[in-house]
Amino acid sequence: MLIPKLLWSLLVYDICCSTVDSIEAKINKYPKKWLGVLPGLSDVAMYCREAILKLPMKSILEEYKCGKVRLVTMLEDSDDPVVKTVQPSIKTGRKWKVAEAIDEAK
């Protein structure tokens, strides 16, 4: 599928959240057309897991954030001492910071 390929690119390259948000907005047009719903339908309705109609879709932005957090924790918890000491900076823009999300989760 296209989404895993897209998520790999988002994980490897430094892309900000607003760019991912605009990509998601462009991608969301097509399922809305296919389902025959109004264009103003919110993303909450499309990706909600507790609604009566559960669509098998995942938010690209949420998957992007999970991937970045997973990458940072994988590098921090590595057994290799060289990888632990390098600590690369993961840039995600001004809207959302990986380090803040990890600190908030801990």
Order of alpha helices (4+ residues) and beta strands (2+ residues): alpha-alpha-alpha-alpha-alpha-alpha
